[in-house]
Amino acid sequence: MTVPPPRVAATPAALDLIASLRATHGAILFHQSGGCCDGSAPMCFAVGDFLIGDGDVHLGAIGGAEFYIGAPQYEVWKHTQLIVDVVPGRGGMFSLENGSGHRFLLRSRVFSEAERAVLTA
């Protein structure tokens, strides 16, 4: 059986920032909602500061942090691998990287036909 590709991945820079945030805040998680205020930026929270809802889809984990996406966004993005990256700038107002001089940014790539077949099997 072929192993399905991860639905969420992270760049080395993102993994470094995640490690730093985990060292400061303990367990963290990500949520991608696509709401008006966060756009393409995944939001990072301390576990317990954001409640995962029944309509959220668990995509996997990056750097030891679980990653969730709202169901409507998942329907739009389910054909892609989401890649969390870091760029210079200011994080979302409620996201833990705010004030670090960096912000998380979501990139993506479309799964190949073969990858989609494995994911749907």
Backbone as a chain_set.jsonl record, in Angstrom:
{"seq": "MTVPPPRVAATPAALDLIASLRATHGAILFHQSGGCCDGSAPMCFAVGDFLIGDGDVHLGAIGGAEFYIGAPQYEVWKHTQLIVDVVPGRGGMFSLENGSGHRFLLRSRVFSEAERAVLTA", "coords": {"N": [[0.846, -1.193, 0.0], [0.525, 2.208, -0.775], [1.825, 5.02, 0.886], [-0.09, 7.756, 1.939], [0.376, 11.166, 0.868], [1.396, 13.85, 3.065], [-1.158, 16.057, 4.178], [-0.61, 18.519, 5.164], [2.311, 20.449, 5.481], [5.542, 21.81, 6.441], [7.922, 24.438, 6.059], [11.516, 24.561, 6.622], [12.071, 27.019, 7.941], [9.586, 27.634, 9.064], [9.312, 25.467, 10.787], [11.368, 26.036, 12.588], [10.396, 28.41, 13.798], [8.052, 27.407, 14.92], [9.141, 25.615, 16.807], [10.377, 27.469, 18.512], [8.136, 28.889, 19.443], [6.782, 26.828, 20.752], [8.597, 26.304, 22.777], [8.32, 28.58, 24.292], [5.521, 28.816, 24.797], [4.493, 26.307, 25.309], [2.388, 23.537, 24.456], [1.053, 23.943, 21.216], [-1.269, 24.85, 18.572], [-2.498, 24.954, 15.185], [-4.831, 26.807, 13.202], [-6.715, 27.121, 10.309], [-8.851, 29.251, 8.911], [-9.776, 30.935, 6.894], [-11.212, 33.198, 7.215], [-12.336, 36.66, 7.297], [-10.406, 38.165, 8.585], [-7.972, 36.818, 8.781], [-7.193, 35.748, 6.343], [-4.89, 34.259, 4.191], [-3.236, 33.439, 6.175], [-2.261, 31.062, 8.465], [-3.467, 30.65, 11.734], [-1.913, 30.639, 14.906], [-2.154, 29.136, 18.023], [-2.015, 28.772, 21.609], [-2.569, 25.577, 22.979], [-5.778, 25.058, 24.164], [-6.45, 27.713, 24.149], [-7.899, 28.06, 21.896], [-10.804, 26.716, 20.689], [-11.438, 23.732, 19.109], [-13.828, 22.997, 16.686], [-16.756, 20.984, 15.821], [-16.977, 21.241, 13.109], [-14.444, 21.473, 12.141], [-11.568, 20.288, 10.403], [-9.064, 17.915, 10.851], [-5.851, 18.092, 9.668], [-3.31, 17.111, 10.094], [-0.036, 17.148, 11.6], [2.523, 19.555, 12.268], [5.799, 20.048, 13.099], [5.217, 19.118, 15.669], [2.872, 20.391, 16.295], [-0.578, 20.366, 16.1], [-2.688, 20.662, 13.215], [-5.482, 22.282, 11.989], [-8.35, 22.843, 9.89], [-11.071, 24.853, 8.837], [-14.17, 23.361, 7.859], [-15.533, 24.398, 5.476], [-13.376, 25.676, 4.203], [-11.674, 23.509, 3.888], [-13.026, 22.04, 1.929], [-12.538, 23.626, -0.289], [-9.759, 23.505, -0.465], [-8.993, 20.802, -0.468], [-7.785, 19.391, -2.512], [-5.173, 20.076, -2.482], [-1.843, 20.273, -1.109], [-1.129, 21.821, 1.869], [1.264, 24.17, 2.758], [3.077, 25.401, 5.305], [4.77, 28.359, 5.79], [7.234, 30.866, 6.621], [7.525, 34.353, 6.726], [9.086, 37.615, 6.76], [7.529, 40.016, 8.865], [4.456, 41.061, 10.449], [2.628, 39.053, 12.607], [-0.724, 37.611, 12.758], [-3.202, 39.319, 14.722], [-4.063, 37.803, 16.967], [-2.5, 35.619, 16.801], [0.176, 33.539, 17.873], [2.758, 34.136, 16.908], [2.862, 36.828, 16.562], [4.599, 39.802, 17.007], [7.08, 38.689, 16.859], [8.493, 39.452, 14.689], [8.165, 37.986, 12.488], [5.878, 36.197, 10.355], [3.458, 33.621, 9.915], [2.739, 32.055, 6.826], [0.646, 30.755, 4.345], [1.271, 28.453, 1.851], [0.751, 26.537, -1.142], [0.419, 23.422, -2.959], [-0.799, 21.651, -5.726], [-2.075, 18.405, -5.429], [-0.824, 15.547, -7.145], [-2.331, 13.442, -9.686], [-1.908, 10.765, -8.989], [-1.321, 11.008, -6.249], [-3.769, 12.041, -5.325], [-5.405, 9.858, -5.828], [-4.431, 8.017, -3.957], [-5.024, 9.373, -1.595], [-7.814, 9.368, -1.621], [-8.423, 6.728, -1.496]], "CA": [[0.0, 0.0, 0.0], [1.258, 3.462, -0.866], [1.566, 5.952, 1.985], [-0.619, 9.017, 1.418], [1.206, 12.339, 1.167], [0.809, 14.671, 4.138], [-2.02, 17.158, 3.718], [0.01, 19.762, 5.625], [3.765, 20.363, 5.645], [6.118, 23.085, 6.88], [9.282, 24.721, 5.626], [12.447, 24.61, 7.76], [11.895, 28.276, 8.691], [8.363, 27.501, 9.862], [9.597, 24.521, 11.867], [12.174, 26.759, 13.583], [9.52, 29.316, 14.554], [7.169, 26.554, 15.721], [9.93, 25.147, 17.95], [10.549, 28.606, 19.417], [6.844, 29.161, 20.083], [6.497, 25.73, 21.68], [9.474, 26.48, 23.942], [7.781, 29.698, 25.076], [4.094, 28.704, 25.129], [4.052, 24.926, 25.51], [1.678, 22.935, 23.321], [0.373, 24.902, 20.336], [-1.991, 24.298, 17.431], [-2.792, 25.875, 14.09], [-6.161, 26.75, 12.613], [-6.869, 27.876, 9.061], [-10.293, 29.437, 8.74], [-10.123, 31.673, 5.689], [-12.1, 34.297, 7.572], [-12.006, 37.976, 6.761], [-9.297, 38.806, 9.281], [-6.699, 36.115, 8.725], [-6.842, 35.47, 4.961], [-4.112, 33.048, 3.938], [-2.321, 33.201, 7.287], [-2.753, 30.157, 9.499], [-3.372, 31.236, 13.068], [-1.248, 29.768, 15.861], [-2.68, 29.369, 19.362], [-1.693, 27.817, 22.665], [-3.644, 24.606, 23.149], [-6.698, 25.525, 25.196], [-6.878, 29.088, 23.851], [-8.775, 28.006, 20.727], [-11.59, 25.489, 20.739], [-11.685, 23.08, 17.828], [-15.249, 22.692, 16.568], [-17.161, 19.797, 15.066], [-16.83, 21.534, 11.697], [-13.033, 21.614, 11.786], [-10.955, 19.071, 9.859], [-7.668, 17.746, 11.26], [-5.03, 17.757, 8.502], [-2.058, 16.478, 10.494], [0.767, 17.925, 12.542], [3.793, 20.095, 11.779], [6.651, 20.431, 14.22], [4.583, 18.782, 16.937], [1.664, 21.197, 16.484], [-1.697, 19.888, 15.283], [-3.157, 21.652, 12.244], [-6.896, 22.123, 11.66], [-8.904, 23.783, 8.912], [-12.527, 24.876, 8.824], [-14.727, 22.476, 6.834], [-15.734, 25.053, 4.173], [-12.051, 25.881, 3.589], [-11.172, 22.19, 3.49], [-13.649, 21.684, 0.649], [-11.858, 24.397, -1.33], [-8.335, 23.183, -0.513], [-8.72, 19.372, -0.274], [-6.967, 18.875, -3.622], [-3.832, 20.649, -2.376], [-1.057, 20.147, 0.12], [-0.884, 23.131, 2.455], [2.656, 24.285, 3.201], [3.229, 26.552, 6.194], [6.062, 29.012, 5.633], [7.417, 32.06, 7.455], [8.073, 35.515, 6.032], [9.187, 38.759, 7.667], [6.299, 40.786, 9.002], [3.719, 41.024, 11.708], [1.645, 37.977, 12.636], [-2.107, 37.966, 13.06], [-3.345, 39.957, 16.032], [-4.217, 36.824, 18.033], [-1.614, 34.498, 16.538], [1.304, 33.588, 18.803], [4.009, 34.684, 16.345], [2.778, 38.282, 16.547], [5.652, 40.427, 17.803], [8.357, 38.002, 16.644], [9.129, 39.977, 13.475], [7.849, 37.053, 11.409], [4.488, 35.734, 10.352], [3.214, 32.41, 9.153], [2.094, 32.259, 5.528], [0.249, 29.482, 3.757], [1.514, 28.202, 0.434], [0.106, 25.271, -1.475], [0.698, 22.785, -4.238], [-1.871, 20.726, -6.095], [-1.686, 17.002, -5.418], [-0.836, 14.879, -8.443], [-3.424, 12.467, -9.85], [-1.551, 9.572, -8.208], [-1.49, 11.352, -4.838], [-5.215, 12.15, -5.053], [-5.947, 8.499, -5.805], [-4.055, 7.423, -2.667], [-5.75, 10.077, -0.541], [-9.231, 9.028, -1.638], [-8.583, 5.264, -1.341]], "C": [[0.883, 1.245, 0.0], [0.844, 4.378, 0.287], [1.03, 7.255, 1.402], [0.316, 10.174, 1.754], [0.576, 13.136, 2.305], [-0.034, 15.795, 3.548], [-1.474, 18.512, 4.146], [1.49, 19.486, 5.867], [4.258, 21.735, 6.092], [7.531, 23.214, 6.352], [10.212, 24.684, 6.842], [12.294, 25.885, 8.596], [10.659, 28.209, 9.577], [8.601, 26.556, 11.035], [10.434, 25.168, 12.966], [11.297, 27.671, 14.442], [8.555, 28.516, 15.428], [7.91, 26.07, 16.962], [10.112, 26.262, 18.974], [9.249, 28.905, 20.162], [6.469, 28.07, 21.075], [7.352, 25.848, 22.938], [8.936, 27.573, 24.867], [6.386, 29.418, 25.623], [3.628, 27.294, 25.464], [3.354, 24.414, 24.267], [0.914, 23.998, 22.538], [-0.372, 24.135, 19.244], [-2.185, 25.385, 16.39], [-4.236, 25.696, 13.652], [-6.181, 27.658, 11.39], [-8.358, 28.027, 8.804], [-10.659, 30.098, 7.428], [-11.073, 32.813, 5.966], [-11.575, 35.633, 7.073], [-10.743, 38.564, 7.375], [-7.96, 38.102, 9.126], [-6.292, 35.716, 7.314], [-6.077, 34.182, 4.797], [-3.155, 32.718, 5.078], [-2.927, 32.195, 8.257], [-2.514, 30.79, 10.867], [-2.809, 30.203, 14.028], [-1.706, 30.15, 17.269], [-2.064, 28.39, 20.348], [-2.869, 26.854, 22.772], [-4.489, 25.051, 24.34], [-7.183, 26.936, 24.969], [-7.774, 29.16, 22.625], [-9.502, 26.671, 20.766], [-11.838, 24.968, 19.329], [-13.157, 22.69, 17.799], [-15.509, 21.427, 15.777], [-16.985, 19.998, 13.568], [-15.394, 21.726, 11.257], [-12.467, 20.252, 11.375], [-9.489, 19.033, 10.291], [-6.862, 17.303, 10.045], [-3.769, 17.001, 8.857], [-1.346, 17.356, 11.497], [2.044, 18.388, 11.855], [4.6, 20.529, 12.996], [6.048, 20.137, 15.573], [3.331, 19.579, 17.239], [0.572, 20.681, 15.544], [-2.209, 21.029, 14.405], [-4.588, 21.304, 11.842], [-7.304, 23.173, 10.631], [-10.425, 23.712, 9.0], [-13.059, 24.059, 7.653], [-14.979, 23.185, 5.499], [-14.401, 25.302, 3.447], [-11.469, 24.56, 3.118], [-11.746, 21.795, 2.132], [-12.983, 22.411, -0.52], [-10.433, 23.893, -1.547], [-8.006, 21.691, -0.48], [-7.875, 18.754, -1.382], [-5.52, 19.365, -3.557], [-3.161, 20.269, -1.065], [-0.815, 21.572, 0.616], [0.513, 23.137, 3.056], [2.775, 25.563, 4.026], [4.656, 27.068, 6.06], [6.095, 30.212, 6.573], [8.03, 33.147, 6.588], [8.23, 36.64, 7.05], [7.851, 39.497, 7.724], [5.673, 40.599, 10.36], [2.666, 39.935, 11.621], [0.255, 38.495, 12.912], [-2.244, 38.444, 14.49], [-3.396, 38.935, 17.17], [-3.294, 35.618, 17.861], [-0.329, 34.649, 17.349], [2.588, 34.174, 18.219], [3.997, 36.206, 16.272], [3.834, 38.86, 17.495], [7.016, 39.784, 17.611], [9.144, 38.581, 15.472], [8.906, 39.08, 12.269], [6.373, 36.71, 11.472], [4.403, 34.454, 9.538], [2.451, 32.775, 7.886], [1.785, 30.891, 4.957], [0.555, 29.477, 2.266], [0.834, 26.876, 0.115], [0.651, 24.72, -2.78], [-0.41, 21.773, -4.486], [-1.324, 19.303, -6.055], [-1.727, 16.45, -6.846], [-2.027, 13.919, -8.501], [-3.159, 11.232, -8.992], [-1.728, 9.84, -6.713], [-2.957, 11.439, -4.466], [-5.845, 10.766, -4.972], [-5.629, 7.82, -4.471], [-4.844, 8.07, -1.54], [-7.228, 9.681, -0.485], [-9.473, 7.539, -1.449], [-8.921, 4.893, 0.097]], "O": [[1.883, 1.301, 0.715], [-0.337, 4.49, 0.615], [1.621, 7.806, 0.473], [0.97, 10.168, 2.797], [-0.641, 13.1, 2.49], [0.336, 16.405, 2.545], [-1.827, 19.538, 3.565], [1.869, 18.436, 6.384], [3.495, 22.701, 6.12], [8.25, 22.224, 6.214], [9.742, 24.768, 7.976], [12.38, 25.834, 9.823], [10.683, 28.676, 10.716], [8.143, 26.815, 12.148], [10.233, 24.883, 14.146], [11.438, 27.703, 15.665], [8.273, 28.911, 16.559], [7.358, 26.112, 18.061], [10.012, 26.02, 20.177], [9.262, 29.145, 21.369], [5.898, 28.358, 22.127], [6.894, 25.532, 24.036], [9.085, 27.489, 26.086], [6.093, 29.741, 26.774], [2.479, 27.106, 25.863], [3.689, 24.811, 23.151], [0.223, 24.839, 23.113], [-0.142, 22.946, 19.022], [-2.052, 26.575, 16.675], [-4.794, 24.6, 13.715], [-5.728, 28.802, 11.432], [-9.047, 27.049, 8.514], [-11.741, 29.851, 6.894], [-11.682, 33.347, 5.038], [-10.491, 35.71, 6.493], [-10.076, 39.383, 6.742], [-6.914, 38.722, 9.32], [-5.13, 35.37, 7.102], [-6.546, 33.122, 5.211], [-2.344, 31.801, 4.951], [-3.995, 32.445, 8.815], [-1.469, 31.392, 11.109], [-3.179, 29.03, 13.975], [-1.655, 31.316, 17.66], [-1.64, 27.3, 19.964], [-4.026, 27.262, 22.669], [-3.956, 25.38, 25.4], [-8.209, 27.335, 25.52], [-8.351, 30.21, 22.342], [-8.874, 25.618, 20.866], [-12.377, 25.671, 18.473], [-13.677, 22.123, 18.761], [-14.609, 20.87, 15.147], [-16.857, 19.022, 12.829], [-15.146, 22.104, 10.112], [-12.836, 19.213, 11.923], [-8.761, 20.01, 10.114], [-7.148, 16.261, 9.455], [-3.206, 16.313, 8.006], [-1.957, 18.196, 12.159], [2.578, 17.708, 10.979], [4.115, 21.298, 13.826], [6.338, 20.841, 16.54], [2.777, 19.46, 18.332], [0.784, 20.575, 14.336], [-2.172, 22.197, 14.791], [-4.872, 20.186, 11.412], [-6.693, 24.235, 10.518], [-10.994, 22.641, 9.211], [-12.466, 24.063, 6.574], [-14.66, 22.611, 4.458], [-14.315, 25.155, 2.228], [-10.84, 24.498, 2.062], [-11.026, 21.271, 1.282], [-12.881, 21.862, -1.617], [-9.951, 23.856, -2.679], [-6.826, 21.34, -0.465], [-7.304, 17.681, -1.188], [-4.732, 19.104, -4.466], [-3.815, 19.985, -0.062], [-0.348, 22.426, -0.138], [0.893, 22.215, 3.778], [2.596, 26.666, 3.51], [5.621, 26.316, 6.197], [5.106, 30.528, 7.233], [8.947, 32.888, 5.808], [7.577, 36.623, 8.093], [7.136, 39.579, 6.725], [6.277, 40.056, 11.286], [1.892, 39.896, 10.664], [0.068, 39.662, 13.256], [-1.491, 38.023, 15.368], [-2.827, 39.178, 18.234], [-3.308, 34.702, 18.683], [0.194, 35.754, 17.494], [3.428, 34.665, 18.973], [5.018, 36.814, 15.952], [3.938, 38.443, 18.649], [8.009, 40.279, 18.143], [10.314, 38.25, 15.277], [9.385, 39.363, 11.171], [5.709, 36.901, 12.491], [5.172, 34.237, 8.601], [1.625, 33.688, 7.882], [2.59, 29.969, 5.079], [0.152, 30.373, 1.525], [0.389, 26.173, 1.022], [1.253, 25.431, -3.585], [-0.893, 21.124, -3.559], [-0.245, 19.029, -6.58], [-2.57, 16.849, -7.649], [-2.649, 13.627, -7.479], [-4.068, 10.712, -8.346], [-2.233, 8.982, -5.989], [-3.354, 10.963, -3.402], [-6.721, 10.527, -4.141], [-6.478, 7.121, -3.917], [-5.288, 7.38, -0.623], [-7.823, 9.663, 0.593], [-10.617, 7.123, -1.26], [-9.089, 3.714, 0.408]]}, "num_chains": 1, "name": "protein.A"}
